[in-house]
Amino acid sequence: MTDRPELPSQRWRRSIEESGLQTERSRRASAAYHADAAPLMAELREAGFELDFIGQLREQARYWGVDPRPAFPILMKWLPKMSWPPLRSDIARTLSHKSLKPVAAPVLIAEFKREVDPTVKSSGLSREAAAIALEVVADESFFDQIAELALAPSYGELREPLVDALAKMKHPRRAEVLEALLDDEHMCWAAIDNIGKKGFYELRDKVKPFLQTEDKRLRKLVEKSLERLDKAEAKAAEKARKAAERKARKTRSGQAAS
């Protein structure tokens, strides 16, 4: 590894150490991270991965060409056993890899469901990271489970990546779930955005009332989505017209042949 270029995290760490800017708070956080991660890091070392922290695996894959996939089963095994939220977040982010679709979905769904301590500032980090990772690794077989989480107001604003994940899935309930989320004050933005992007023009009348909102940014999003819905409906109409013409020509050809 000595011939490999310095990783961004290594460069940043060296800079902090040389400048003497590391605070006592950051030292305590680093100590807590590594204390919780010790058995996981030991198993990763046995598997051939030398890391200062879990997220460095992502850097090694990007800058050094290291194959991270042998580490994934180890990370999935240890994620439910970890307690320090920033560490769990780091693991969840590292599991956001297309090769893990859909095998990492169950452990990430479980991580999203883990209780968040509102008195701990970093407590929600792992839930957010799990939601973002699910957008990458979840497939249609997990639609119902993710929809249940996305529709649960108790999870608050951290559900937004789940809405994006659902919208990407080719599932017959996509429009139904997005419509239901229009009544959710935290998720209506994501629902409106995805309704427009996916061209669910049958929901236009459900989206239009949001033009009356006082929030200028939301009105702009609604206008953009309605524009997309108009284009999607026009495209669908044109496709139907061409299909009808092909059918009519085929019918005429058959009649002429007889």
N, C-alpha and C positions, 0 to 999 in steps of 0.2 A: 504493500500500500504506500510505501515511501515515495514511489515514482509517480503516484497519482496526484492530480492538482488538489489544492486545499479546498475543502467544502465550504460553502457560505457560512454554515453554523460554526465551523472551526475558526474561520477568519473572524467572525463576530465575537466568539469566545476569547480568542487571543487579544482582540482589541480591547475588550472589557477588562481583561486581566492586566494588560499593560497600562491602561489608563487609570486603574484603581477605582472605577466608577461602580463596581458591583455593590449593591446595598445589602444591608443585613437581612432585609425582607426577601430579596431574591436568593440569598444564600440559604435561608431557611426553606424556601420553596424548592430549591434544587435538592436540598438534603431530603426533604419529604418525598420528592419524586423518586430519587434513587433508592431510598429505603424501601419503598413499596415495590419498586421494579426489580430489586436485587435477584429474586429467584427466576424471574422471567429473563433478565439479561444473562444470567448464568446459563440457562438452557439455550438461548440464542448463540452464546459463545461456543457452546458444545456443537452447535449446528454449523459453525463457521462464520458467524456474523459478529464482527467487532464494532460495537456501537457505543457512543457516548449517551445517546438517548434514542428512543424508539423512532422518532421522526427522521432520524438520520438515515434510516433505511431507505426512505423516499429519496433523499439526496444522493445516496450511493447509487441507487438505480438510475437516477437522472444524469449524474455527472460522471460516474465511474462505470456504468453499464452493468452493475451488480444485479443478478436475478433475485428479486425479493420473494418469489413464490414459495421457496422452501420454508421461509419464515412464517408464512401466513397461518398454517395449522397451529403453530406454537402461540401466535398472537390470539387466535380465536379461542384457544384453550384457556389462556390466562386472563383475557379481558373480564370475564365474570368474577374473577378472584381478586382483581385489583380494587383499591379503595380510593386512592388519591385522584380527584377529578381531572386535573391536567394530564395525568398519565393515561387515564382511561380515554380522554379526548384524543391524545396522541396515537393511541392504538387504533381507535375507531377511524381516524383520518387515514392511517396507514392501510387499513382494510378497504379503503375506497379504491378498489382496483378491479378492472373489468374482468380479469381472470377469475374473480371470486363470485361472479354472477351464476347462480343465485346462492351458492353454498354459504356465504357469509351473512345472508339476510337474517336467519334466526338469531344469531348472537347479537347482531346490531339492533334488531327489534327489541330483544331483551334489554339491551343497554339503554335504548330510548325510554323504556318503561321504568327503569330504575328510579327510585325516589330521589328527588332533588331537595337539598336542604336550603331553604331561602335565606338562612343566616350566613351561609358560606358563599362568598362572591363568585367563586369559580365552579360552584356546584352544577350549574347548567351546561358547562362546556361540553361534557361528554354526550349529553342528550342532543345538543346541536350538531356535534360531529357525527353522531350515529345517523341522524336524519339526512345529513348531506351525503354520507356514504351509501345510504339506502337508495338514493337517487341513481347511484351507479350500479349497485349489485342486485337490487330487487327485480324480479320479473313478475309476469302476470299471475303466477301461482301464489304470490303473496299479496295480491291486490286487496282481498277482503281484510286481511290483518292490518295492512297499512291504512286502508280506508277507515277502519275503526279508530285508529290513532288520530288520523287527520281530522275526524269529525268530533273528537273529544275536546271540548273547550278547556278542560283542566290542564292541557299541555301548552296552552297559550300560543305565543308567537313562534315558538321553536318548531311548529308543525309545517312551516312554509315549504321546506325542501320536500316534505312528504307529499304535499299537493302537487309539486312539480313532478315528483316520481310517478304519481298516479296518472297524471296527464300524459306522460310518455308511454304508458302501457296501452296496448291494443286490447282493451277490455270493454265489454258491453255496458258496464256501469260507470264508465268515466264521466259522461255528461250528467248522470244522475247525482254523483257525488259532488261534482263541481257546482251544480245548481244548489245543492243543500248548503254548501259552504258560502254561498252568497249572503246567507243570513247570519254568518259568523263575523263579528266586528274585527277580529284579528286576521281572518283568512279570506275576507271578501276580495282584497287586492289580488292575492294569488289566484283566486278563482276567476276573477274577471280577466286577468292577464292570460290565463291558460284557455279559457273559453274562446278568446279571440285568436290565440295562436293555433288552436286545434280546429277552428272554423265551425264551432257548434252553433250555427246560425239559428237553429230552432230555439235557442235560449236568448235570442236578441231582446225580446220583450222583458226578460228577467234582468237584463243588464241595463237597459235604458233608464230605469228610475234613478240610477246612480249619477246621472247627469245633473241631478238637482242638488247634489252634495255641495257643501261650502268649501270642501277641500279641493284646491285648484289642481294639485298633483293627481288626485284620484279622478277628477273630471277629465284630465288629459289622458289618463290611462283608459278610461271608459270610451272616450272618443276614438282612440287608436284601436281598441278592441272592436268597436262597432264598425269601423272602417274595414277591419280584417274580416268581420262577419259578412259584410256586404260583398266583398270580393269572393269569399268562400261560397256564398249562395249563388253568385253569378257564374262561378266556375262549375258548380254542381248542375246548374240549369243548362249550361252549354254542353256539358258532358251528357246529360239526359237527352238533349236535342239531337246530338250526333248519334247516340245509340238508337234513338227512334228512327232517324234517317237510314241507318244501316239496316235496321229491321225491315223498314218499308222497301228498301231496294232488294233485299233478299226475298221478300214476299213477291215482289213484282217479277223477279228473275225466275222464281219457281213457277209462277203462273204462266210466264211466257214459254217456259220449257215444256209445260204440259199442253 
